[in-house]
Amino acid sequence: MAKPNIAAIFDLINKAQASQSEQELAFLLVNLSKQLIAYDQAFLYQEGKGFVAISGLSEVDHNSPMLIWFKAFIQELYQEGIRDIIPRKARGLRYIKDLDQWFANELTLIPLNHQDPQNFISLIIVNEVALSPEEIKVMEFWAKSWFQSRSEEHTSE
């Protein structure tokens, strides 16, 4: 893994603080995080709202079979306290059996706000290889800054 670009992190934080809406913030997180790490796709999930943003898509179809399954899977991971790299062979998870049907690549879950079970927020990164511990730390730092920007600037939306 290449060293994280500190300038890119601060640029993203500045963009997050200057954002004008929740949608703009969500776009930043799922699309521009590629300035920090390489990944194939990113999903932003918020309990109560579902998938708020998906990289590369302008609109989210909440009724798609994959997203219906993925929502249930994310909720199950939250309830079981599973974070970081999602184990493909996790025992006892109801939805794990269908993981290969929807994703051939590795999934990493980055918690953004997991204190409130009615409103938890997760960033899910899909990549050909699992994120390294260093990449996870970079994304956690960026995600924490992103969440603070969201909390400070957009609580009235």
Secondary structure, DSSP 8 states (H G I E B T S, - for coil): -----HHHHHHHHHHHHH--SHHHHHHHHHHGGGGTS--SEEEEEETTTEEEEETT-SS--TTSHHHHHHHHHHHHHHHHT--EE--TT-TT-SSGGGHHHH-SSEEEEEEEE-S-TTS-EEEEEEESS---HHHHHHHHHHHHHHHHHHHHH-TT-
